[in-house]
Amino acid sequence: MVGERRPVVLRNGTVLTMNGTHEVLADHDVLVVEDRISAIGPRLQVPEGTEEVDASGGIVMPGMIDTHRHMWQTAMRGYGADWTLTQYFVWYYLEWGKVFRPQDIHAGNLLAAAEALDAGVTTTVDWSHGLQTTEHADAAADALEAVPGRFVLAYGNIQDSPASWTAKREFNDFIYRRITGNDMLGFQLAFDVTGDPAFPEKPAFEVARELGIPVTTHAGVWGATNDDGIRLMYDNGFMTPQTIYVHAATLSADSYHRIAATGGSISVSTESEQSAGQGYPPTWAIREHGIPVSLSMDTSVWWSGDLFTAMRSTLGADRAREHMAAHARNDTVTHSSLRAEHVVEWATMGGARALGRDDLGSIEVGKKADLVLLRNENSPAMFPILNPYGHVAFQAQRSDVDTVIVDGRIVKRDHRLVGVDLKAIREQVEQTVEHLREQLGDEAWEKGMNPDIPASKVLDNPYTYTEYRGDTRTSV
């Protein structure tokens, strides 16, 4: 049962510590007692009654941390696969986001939470900007507390202005009812800064400051948020080390300098930035400015709900840009700047730093026991393991997540979630899908899922044959 907490030892694995020196420990054990990592070493002596997990031939790594996931949208998995950012904004912000009921928020969060754990993501920021009422917020929090992972509820409401919803009495009541310092449920405010010179978001920042709550914001999104928003935040003293800037793909060097100077971090959602149009994934610029990076997957309406894909796509985007820049100079890249080791760190310690959780993100004695074992004896892609960082970033998949431990409890064992009723979640999600289809009607539902394809024209080819004359040779 997931409610039990008994000592656990992962035996004889390759341990990616992600500690200060990034030690990789071959054939090592990791012992968990209560909610902490108790010991690391070969052939550890363990307390009587310790559950033993065979990690031989596998990789033991810290639980991954996703710093930006719109969990409430997960019941619509894959619906917007062919959307642009414009279509996303129209669908959720202007047309249909308002038809989500509290139970629909609950269903999406349940599914997203289970999906995250299954993929080895032990901490997820629920960028929950569909909370039209506190009933919706309670439904979101209830779902997060029903699944045995670690979550941060980033409270937002795209149907109202930040200054308005943060000033409501029921919002304050929600905070004092639900945000109790529970180690498994953190809290942020989630809203964007439009760049309006009047700075209408200022009252929301003041609420966050008064409550001591971090702000997470979509910054540097093409056509939506820009350098003006960063400048307003900076000039009014609202850029802090706890602020997470999501995407940050279209910012100037000046804005990056302001983020670096104030200690904030950037959550990169490469699949999203590549596909939706926020701007080119900015990891190259972020590194140049010394800004801490974390990874996120954004939303399952479009993209995969795991950080393996986030790591892989981030490496691909960064390296593609590096090669293209070199080719434009008639040059070539002989050594890649961004390494597999870097993105594994961003998926673990990067998230921990962004959330101010120095007890997460690495495998060290005394830290919280949030651990993942990658091992799959039935997969030809899981051997040999020669370069552990490269294996995590380019070879492993969510199906290779054998064991997941959160807060010292096993929540996935032998490739199956523990204490998560997928059948019940499926039933709730089906009810949400049925409700949405009824609200939209069949025509709008199909149109939303299948946006028009722009007309294209094949270029004229000057080398097209107009007549094939065959062999002109004559025989004698």
KOLMI-120841 format. One record per residue (C-alpha): z, x, y; residue number from 1; residue in three letters. Coordinates in Angstrom, 2 decimals. Each point is the difference from the previous one (the first is absolute). Example, Ala and Ser with C-alpha at 12.3 -4.5 7.8 and 13.67 -1.06 7.14 Angstrom:
# residues 2
       c3       c1       c2    n  res
     7.80    12.30    -4.50    1  ALA
    -0.66     1.37     3.44    2  SER
This chain:
# residues 476
       c3       c1       c2    n  res
     0.00     0.00     0.00    1  MET
    -0.78     1.20     3.51    2  VAL
     3.50    -0.94     1.15    3  GLY
     1.56     2.66    -2.15    4  GLU
     0.51     3.50     1.31    5  ARG
     0.61     2.57    -2.70    6  ARG
    -0.69     3.75     0.05    7  PRO
    -3.66     0.86    -0.59    8  VAL
    -1.59     3.35    -0.76    9  VAL
    -3.71     0.74     0.23   10  LEU
    -0.58     2.76    -2.54   11  ARG
    -2.37     2.95     0.04   12  ASN
    -2.41    -1.03     2.74   13  GLY
    -1.88     1.85     2.71   14  THR
     2.15    -0.74     3.05   15  VAL
    -1.58    -0.16     3.45   16  LEU
     3.16     0.40     2.05   17  THR
    -1.66    -0.34     3.45   18  MET
     3.03     1.90     1.30   19  ASN
    -0.17     2.42     2.90   20  GLY
    -1.92     2.58    -2.01   21  THR
    -1.94    -2.50    -2.14   22  HIS
     1.28     1.44    -3.25   23  GLU
    -1.87    -1.05    -3.12   24  VAL
     2.29     0.23    -3.02   25  LEU
    -1.62     0.08    -3.42   26  ALA
     1.83    -1.39    -3.05   27  ASP
     2.98    -1.24     2.03   28  HIS
     2.34    -2.95    -0.31   29  ASP
     1.19    -2.29     2.78   30  VAL
     3.36    -1.73    -0.50   31  LEU
     0.88    -3.19     1.86   32  VAL
     3.60    -1.19     0.24   33  VAL
     0.76    -3.16     1.97   34  GLU
    -2.49    -0.12     2.91   35  ASP
    -0.41     3.76     0.41   36  ARG
    -1.78     2.98    -1.51   37  ILE
     2.85     1.81    -1.74   38  SER
    -1.67     3.09    -1.46   39  ALA
    -3.37     1.71    -0.43   40  ILE
    -0.63     2.67    -2.59   41  GLY
    -1.23     0.81    -3.50   42  PRO
     1.80    -1.53    -2.99   43  ARG
     2.74    -1.66     2.05   44  LEU
     3.24    -1.14    -1.58   45  GLN
     0.39    -3.68     0.78   46  VAL
     2.81    -2.56    -0.14   47  PRO
     0.46    -2.06    -3.13   48  GLU
    -2.08    -3.16     0.07   49  GLY
    -2.71     1.47     2.24   50  THR
    -3.41    -1.61    -0.47   51  GLU
    -2.57     2.66    -0.84   52  GLU
    -3.61    -0.24     1.17   53  VAL
    -2.57     2.38    -1.45   54  ASP
    -1.88     1.54     2.93   55  ALA
    -1.76     2.72    -2.00   56  SER
    -3.65     0.25     0.91   57  GLY
     0.71    -1.98     3.16   58  GLY
     0.78     0.45     3.69   59  ILE
     3.32    -0.99     1.53   60  VAL
    -0.37    -0.59     3.73   61  MET
     1.95    -1.73     2.78   62  PRO
    -0.60    -3.69     0.44   63  GLY
    -2.87    -0.54     2.41   64  MET
     0.56    -1.62     3.42   65  ILE
    -2.50    -2.33     1.71   66  ASP
     0.69    -0.34     3.72   67  THR
    -2.35    -2.92     0.80   68  HIS
    -0.93    -2.85    -2.34   69  ARG
    -0.64    -3.62     1.00   70  HIS
     1.68    -1.35    -3.08   71  MET
    -0.24    -3.68     0.96   72  TRP
    -3.79     0.14    -0.37   73  GLN
     0.01     1.15    -3.62   74  THR
    -0.51    -3.48    -1.47   75  ALA
    -3.52     0.31     1.42   76  MET
    -0.69     3.19    -1.92   77  ARG
    -3.62     1.13     0.40   78  GLY
    -1.01    -3.04     2.08   79  TYR
    -1.09     2.12     2.98   80  GLY
    -1.71     2.79    -1.93   81  ALA
    -3.07    -0.22     2.25   82  ASP
     1.78    -0.64     3.29   83  TRP
    -0.07     2.05     3.14   84  THR
     3.05     0.28     2.25   85  LEU
    -1.49    -2.70     2.21   86  THR
    -0.20    -2.43    -2.91   87  GLN
     3.57     0.82    -0.97   88  TYR
     1.24    -0.71     3.54   89  PHE
    -1.91    -3.27     0.20   90  VAL
     1.21    -1.22    -3.39   91  TRP
     3.71     0.85     0.32   92  TYR
     0.65     0.13     3.73   93  TYR
    -2.21    -2.80     1.29   94  LEU
    -0.87    -2.40    -2.79   95  GLU
     2.00    -0.11    -3.20   96  TRP
     3.08     2.24     0.17   97  GLY
     1.96    -2.91     1.42   98  LYS
    -0.44    -2.13    -3.15   99  VAL
     2.22     2.30    -2.09  100  PHE
     3.22    -1.77    -0.92  101  ARG
     3.30     1.80    -0.72  102  PRO
    -0.66    -0.36    -3.74  103  GLN
    -3.37     1.71     0.46  104  ASP
     1.67     2.96     1.71  105  ILE
     2.47     0.07    -2.90  106  HIS
    -2.76    -0.01    -2.62  107  ALA
    -1.96     2.78     1.68  108  GLY
     3.08     2.16     0.39  109  ASN
     1.04    -0.47    -3.61  110  LEU
    -3.41     1.04    -1.25  111  LEU
    -0.25     2.95     2.39  112  ALA
     3.49     1.22    -0.88  113  ALA
    -0.73    -0.10    -3.72  114  ALA
    -3.36     1.70     0.55  115  GLU
     1.60     2.80     2.00  116  ALA
     2.63     0.75    -2.64  117  LEU
    -2.58    -0.10    -2.77  118  ASP
    -1.99     2.70     1.85  119  ALA
     3.03     2.27     0.53  120  GLY
     0.58    -0.99     3.64  121  VAL
     3.77    -0.24     0.12  122  THR
     0.33    -0.66     3.75  123  THR
    -2.37    -2.29     1.91  124  THR
    -0.07    -1.02     3.65  125  VAL
    -0.89    -3.68     0.11  126  ASP
    -1.99    -0.17     3.26  127  TRP
     0.71    -3.71     0.11  128  SER
    -1.86    -1.39     3.03  129  HIS
    -0.39    -3.49    -1.47  130  GLY
     3.58    -1.10     0.76  131  LEU
    -0.71    -3.05     2.16  132  GLN
     3.55    -1.32    -0.45  133  THR
     3.27     1.33    -1.32  134  THR
    -0.61    -2.17    -3.07  135  GLU
    -3.01     2.23    -0.65  136  HIS
     2.20     3.06     0.61  137  ALA
     2.65    -1.21    -2.43  138  ASP
    -2.71    -0.58    -2.60  139  ALA
    -1.28     3.55     0.50  140  ALA
     3.48     1.52    -0.29  141  ALA
     0.88    -2.14    -3.03  142  ASP
    -3.08     1.28    -1.82  143  ALA
     0.76     3.64     0.81  144  LEU
     3.57    -0.38    -1.23  145  GLU
    -1.20    -1.67    -3.22  146  ALA
    -1.98     3.08    -1.12  147  VAL
     1.89     3.19    -0.93  148  PRO
    -1.71     2.33     2.46  149  GLY
     0.91     1.50     3.35  150  ARG
    -1.58    -1.76     3.00  151  PHE
    -0.06    -0.07     3.78  152  VAL
    -0.70    -3.34     1.65  153  LEU
    -2.04     0.67     3.14  154  ALA
     0.33    -3.33     1.79  155  TYR
    -3.02    -1.24     1.96  156  GLY
    -1.77    -3.17     1.07  157  ASN
    -3.69     0.05     0.91  158  ILE
     0.15    -3.66     1.08  159  GLN
     2.33     0.73     2.94  160  ASP
     0.52     2.77     2.53  161  SER
     2.57     2.72    -0.83  162  PRO
     1.97    -0.79     3.16  163  ALA
     0.23    -3.63    -1.08  164  SER
     0.95     0.22    -3.65  165  TRP
     2.51     2.81     0.46  166  THR
     1.80    -2.06     2.66  167  ALA
     0.54    -3.07    -2.16  168  LYS
     3.52    -0.81    -1.11  169  ARG
    -1.11    -0.65    -3.57  170  GLU
    -1.44     3.54    -0.16  171  PHE
     3.35     1.49     0.97  172  ASN
     1.73    -2.30    -2.47  173  ASP
    -2.32     1.26    -2.74  174  PHE
     0.86     3.60     0.76  175  ILE
     3.73    -0.57    -0.17  176  TYR
    -0.33    -2.11    -3.15  177  ARG
    -2.37     2.19    -1.97  178  ARG
     0.05     3.56     1.32  179  ILE
     3.36     1.15    -1.29  180  THR
    -0.53     3.71    -0.57  181  GLY
    -1.09    -0.56    -3.61  182  ASN
    -1.35     3.35    -1.19  183  ASP
    -2.82    -1.78    -1.85  184  MET
    -1.27    -2.03     2.99  185  LEU
    -0.63     1.74     3.29  186  GLY
    -1.30    -1.57     3.20  187  PHE
    -2.57     0.72     2.71  188  GLN
    -1.80    -1.91     2.72  189  LEU
    -3.78    -0.22    -0.43  190  ALA
    -2.22    -0.70     2.99  191  PHE
    -2.93     1.51     1.85  192  ASP
    -0.40     1.18     3.59  193  VAL
    -3.17    -1.33     1.60  194  THR
    -0.10     2.38     2.95  195  GLY
     0.38    -2.79     2.58  196  ASP
     1.29     1.77     3.16  197  PRO
     2.69    -2.70     0.33  198  ALA
     1.44     1.31    -3.30  199  PHE
     0.90    -3.44    -1.43  200  PRO
     1.43     1.66    -3.12  201  GLU
     2.80     1.65     2.01  202  LYS
     2.62    -2.71    -0.76  203  PRO
    -0.63     0.40    -3.73  204  ALA
     0.56     3.76     0.26  205  PHE
     3.23    -0.68     1.88  206  GLU
     1.16    -2.29    -2.82  207  VAL
    -0.78     2.74    -2.52  208  ALA
     1.93     2.53     2.09  209  ARG
     3.00    -2.31     0.35  210  GLU
     0.09    -0.65    -3.74  211  LEU
    -0.70     3.63    -0.94  212  GLY
    -3.04    -1.05    -2.02  213  ILE
    -3.17     2.14    -0.34  214  PRO
    -3.39    -1.32     1.11  215  VAL
    -3.19     0.33    -2.02  216  THR
    -3.27    -0.65     1.80  217  THR
    -3.75     0.04    -0.66  218  HIS
    -1.13     2.67     2.45  219  ALA
    -3.43     1.44     0.65  220  GLY
    -1.93    -2.87    -1.62  221  VAL
    -3.58    -0.26     1.27  222  TRP
    -0.37    -2.94     2.35  223  GLY
     3.63    -1.10    -0.32  224  ALA
     2.54     2.68     1.00  225  THR
    -0.61     3.24     1.84  226  ASN
     1.37     2.81     2.15  227  ASP
     1.22    -2.45     2.64  228  ASP
     2.55    -1.40    -2.45  229  GLY
     1.29     3.48    -0.83  230  ILE
     0.28     0.86     3.68  231  ARG
     1.98    -3.18     0.72  232  LEU
     2.37     0.69    -2.87  233  MET
     0.49     3.58     1.16  234  TYR
     0.45    -0.76     3.69  235  ASP
     2.63    -2.64    -0.82  236  ASN
     1.90     2.21    -2.42  237  GLY
    -0.75    -1.96    -3.18  238  PHE
    -1.57     2.78    -2.09  239  MET
     2.69     1.25    -2.39  240  THR
     0.21     2.10    -3.19  241  PRO
     0.38    -3.27    -1.93  242  GLN
    -3.27    -1.49     1.28  243  THR
    -2.81    -0.27    -2.56  244  ILE
    -3.53    -0.15     1.38  245  TYR
    -2.36    -1.58    -2.53  246  VAL
    -3.64     1.20    -0.20  247  HIS
    -0.02     1.90     3.35  248  ALA
    -3.69     0.59    -0.66  249  ALA
    -1.52    -0.29     3.50  250  THR
     2.60     1.70     2.16  251  LEU
    -0.61     2.86     2.40  252  SER
     1.58     3.41    -0.19  253  ALA
     2.33    -1.09     2.79  254  ASP
     1.37    -2.84    -2.12  255  SER
     0.43     2.26    -3.01  256  TYR
     1.93     2.43     2.19  257  HIS
     2.31    -2.82     1.13  258  ARG
     0.65    -1.06    -3.59  259  ILE
     0.69     3.61    -1.03  260  ALA
     2.29     0.62     2.97  261  ALA
     2.12    -3.08    -0.73  262  THR
     0.30     0.65    -3.74  263  GLY
    -1.81    -3.06    -1.32  264  GLY
    -2.12    -0.14    -3.15  265  SER
    -3.36    -1.46    -0.97  266  ILE
    -0.69    -2.22    -3.00  267  SER
    -3.55     0.63    -1.20  268  VAL
    -1.72    -2.79    -1.97  269  SER
    -3.19     1.82    -0.92  270  THR
    -1.60    -2.73    -2.13  271  GLU
     0.54    -2.39     2.89  272  SER
    -1.22     2.30     2.76  273  GLU
    -3.10     0.93    -1.99  274  GLN
    -0.92    -3.56    -0.88  275  SER
     1.25    -2.32     2.76  276  ALA
    -0.88     2.01     3.10  277  GLY
     3.24     1.06     1.68  278  GLN
    -1.55     3.43     0.46  279  GLY
    -0.54     3.06    -2.16  280  TYR
     3.18     0.96    -1.92  281  PRO
     1.67     2.42     2.43  282  PRO
     1.80     2.41    -2.33  283  THR
    -1.88     3.00     1.40  284  TRP
     1.07    -0.81     3.58  285  ALA
     3.56    -0.83    -1.05  286  ILE
     0.37     3.37    -1.69  287  ARG
    -1.33     1.79     3.08  288  GLU
     2.77    -1.62     2.07  289  HIS
     2.80     0.58    -2.51  290  GLY
     0.79    -3.69    -0.49  291  ILE
     1.74    -1.07    -3.23  292  PRO
    -2.15    -2.13    -2.32  293  VAL
     0.75    -2.73    -2.52  294  SER
    -2.43    -2.08    -2.06  295  LEU
    -0.52    -3.73    -0.40  296  SER
    -2.45    -2.39    -1.62  297  MET
     0.01    -2.80     2.65  298  ASP
    -0.88    -3.20    -1.89  299  THR
    -1.13    -1.10    -3.44  300  SER
    -2.29    -2.56     1.65  301  VAL
    -2.40     2.96     0.07  302  TRP
     1.33     3.08    -1.72  303  TRP
     1.87     1.39    -2.98  304  SER
     3.77    -0.36     0.02  305  GLY
     0.87     3.55    -1.04  306  ASP
     0.43     3.37     1.65  307  LEU
    -2.07     1.91    -2.56  308  PHE
    -3.06    -1.50     1.65  309  THR
     1.50     0.72     3.43  310  ALA
     0.43     3.67    -0.87  311  MET
    -3.48     0.26    -1.52  312  ARG
    -1.79    -1.74     2.86  313  SER
     1.94     2.01     2.61  314  THR
    -1.05     3.28    -1.55  315  LEU
    -3.58    -1.23    -0.22  316  GLY
    -0.19    -1.19     3.60  317  ALA
     1.62     3.11     1.45  318  ASP
    -2.16     2.36    -2.02  319  ARG
    -3.19    -1.97     0.71  320  ALA
     0.60     0.32     3.72  321  ARG
     0.77     3.71    -0.33  322  GLU
    -3.27     0.58    -1.86  323  HIS
    -2.04    -2.09     2.43  324  MET
     1.45     1.84     3.00  325  ALA
    -0.85     3.33    -1.62  326  ALA
    -3.53    -1.10    -0.89  327  HIS
    -0.56    -1.10     3.60  328  ALA
     0.71     3.62     0.97  329  ARG
    -2.36     1.21    -2.73  330  ASN
     3.09     1.30    -1.76  331  ASP
     1.76    -0.72    -3.28  332  THR
     3.59    -0.59    -1.08  333  VAL
     1.17     2.60    -2.49  334  THR
     3.69    -1.02    -0.11  335  HIS
     1.24    -3.59     0.36  336  SER
     2.69    -0.45     2.64  337  SER
     1.60    -3.11    -1.50  338  LEU
     1.36     0.53    -3.51  339  ARG
     1.11    -2.32    -2.77  340  ALA
     3.53     1.29     0.50  341  GLU
    -0.06    -1.25     3.59  342  HIS
    -0.90    -3.60    -0.83  343  VAL
     2.58    -0.14    -2.80  344  VAL
     2.58     1.05     2.58  345  GLU
    -1.23    -2.68     2.42  346  TRP
     0.35    -2.63    -2.73  347  ALA
     3.61     1.02    -0.67  348  THR
     1.87     2.08     2.57  349  MET
    -2.32    -1.14     2.77  350  GLY
     1.11    -3.58    -0.50  351  GLY
     3.64     0.99    -0.29  352  ALA
    -0.11     1.88     3.30  353  ARG
    -1.79    -2.87     1.74  354  ALA
     2.75    -2.39    -1.09  355  LEU
     2.81     2.42     0.88  356  GLY
     1.07     0.11    -3.65  357  ARG
     0.96     3.58    -0.75  358  ASP
     1.44    -1.21    -3.31  359  ASP
    -3.44    -0.97    -1.30  360  LEU
    -3.36     1.67    -0.59  361  GLY
     0.93     3.04    -2.10  362  SER
     1.67     0.86    -3.29  363  ILE
     3.18     1.84     0.95  364  GLU
     3.55    -0.25    -1.24  365  VAL
     1.94    -2.56     2.02  366  GLY
    -3.01    -1.95     1.20  367  LYS
    -0.67    -3.62    -0.88  368  LYS
    -1.45    -0.44    -3.47  369  ALA
    -3.40    -1.49     0.85  370  ASP
    -2.26     1.61    -2.60  371  LEU
    -3.38    -0.46    -1.67  372  VAL
    -1.21     1.34    -3.33  373  LEU
    -3.77     0.29    -0.41  374  LEU
    -0.73     0.13    -3.71  375  ARG
    -2.61    -1.72    -2.12  376  ASN
    -0.61     1.20    -3.53  377  GLU
    -2.86    -2.48    -0.32  378  ASN
    -1.97     1.37     2.94  379  SER
    -2.39     2.95    -0.38  380  PRO
     0.36     0.52     3.77  381  ALA
     3.68     0.95    -0.32  382  MET
    -0.53     3.34    -1.73  383  PHE
    -0.15     2.86     0.55  384  PRO
     2.20     0.13     3.09  385  ILE
    -0.93     3.33     1.57  386  LEU
     0.44    -0.69     3.71  387  ASN
     2.75    -2.65     0.35  388  PRO
    -0.75    -0.79     3.66  389  TYR
    -3.70    -0.32    -0.71  390  GLY
     0.78    -2.18    -3.00  391  HIS
     2.09    -2.40     2.05  392  VAL
    -2.53    -0.17     2.83  393  ALA
    -3.27    -0.16    -1.95  394  PHE
     0.64    -0.84    -3.65  395  GLN
     2.98    -2.37    -0.36  396  ALA
    -0.23    -3.76     0.35  397  GLN
     2.56    -2.79     0.22  398  ARG
    -0.51    -0.55    -3.74  399  SER
     1.47     3.47    -0.58  400  ASP
     3.35    -0.98     1.53  401  VAL
     2.22    -0.05    -3.07  402  ASP
     3.48    -0.20     1.51  403  THR
     1.32    -0.93     3.43  404  VAL
     3.63     0.40     1.07  405  ILE
     1.31    -1.50     3.25  406  VAL
     3.53     0.61     1.20  407  ASP
     0.92     1.31    -3.44  408  GLY
    -1.30    -3.02    -1.92  409  ARG
    -3.07    -0.07    -2.23  410  ILE
    -2.37    -2.63     1.39  411  VAL
    -3.02     0.99    -2.09  412  LYS
     0.21     1.28    -3.55  413  ARG
    -2.81     0.86    -2.43  414  ASP
    -2.61    -1.22     2.51  415  HIS
     1.61    -3.44     0.41  416  ARG
     2.04    -1.33     2.90  417  LEU
     3.64    -0.83    -0.73  418  VAL
     1.68    -3.04     1.51  419  GLY
    -3.18    -1.34     1.62  420  VAL
    -1.31    -3.37    -1.16  421  ASP
    -3.75     0.34     0.52  422  LEU
    -0.66    -3.43    -1.49  423  LYS
     2.20    -1.65     2.64  424  ALA
    -1.62     2.08     2.76  425  ILE
    -3.45    -0.99    -1.22  426  ARG
     0.94    -3.68     0.18  427  GLU
     1.20     0.34     3.59  428  GLN
    -3.11     1.91     1.02  429  VAL
    -2.25    -2.63    -1.60  430  GLU
     1.76    -2.67     2.07  431  GLN
    -0.63     2.01     3.16  432  THR
    -3.67     0.48    -0.81  433  VAL
    -0.34    -3.72    -0.71  434  GLU
     1.68    -0.83     3.33  435  HIS
    -2.26     2.35     1.96  436  LEU
    -3.16    -1.36    -1.63  437  ARG
     1.08    -3.55     0.83  438  GLU
     0.71     0.93     3.62  439  GLN
    -3.33     1.78     0.49  440  LEU
    -2.21    -2.23    -2.10  441  GLY
    -2.56     1.36    -2.42  442  ASP
    -2.62     0.88     2.62  443  GLU
     2.35     1.98     2.26  444  ALA
     1.63     1.66    -3.02  445  TRP
    -3.33     1.25    -1.31  446  GLU
    -1.24     1.00     3.44  447  LYS
     3.18     1.95     0.70  448  GLY
    -0.36     1.92    -3.24  449  MET
    -3.74     0.62     0.41  450  ASN
    -0.80     0.91     3.60  451  PRO
    -3.61     0.23     1.07  452  ASP
    -1.84     3.21    -0.79  453  ILE
    -1.78     1.48     3.03  454  PRO
    -3.76     0.15    -0.31  455  ALA
    -1.38     3.42    -0.82  456  SER
    -3.48     1.48     0.13  457  LYS
    -1.43     2.66    -2.25  458  VAL
    -1.53     2.78     2.05  459  LEU
    -3.74     0.44    -0.11  460  ASP
    -0.90     2.85    -2.32  461  ASN
    -2.97     2.08     1.20  462  PRO
    -0.37     1.52    -3.44  463  TYR
    -0.56    -3.23    -1.92  464  THR
    -3.15     0.10    -2.10  465  TYR
    -2.54    -2.67     0.91  466  THR
    -2.18     0.70    -2.99  467  GLU
     0.47     2.00    -3.16  468  TYR
    -3.27     1.73    -0.81  469  ARG
     1.00     1.47    -3.33  470  GLY
    -1.42     3.22    -1.37  471  ASP
    -3.10     0.94     2.02  472  THR
    -1.08     2.68    -2.44  473  ARG
    -3.29    -0.67    -1.83  474  THR
    -0.70     0.92    -3.57  475  SER
    -3.13     1.88    -1.14  476  VAL
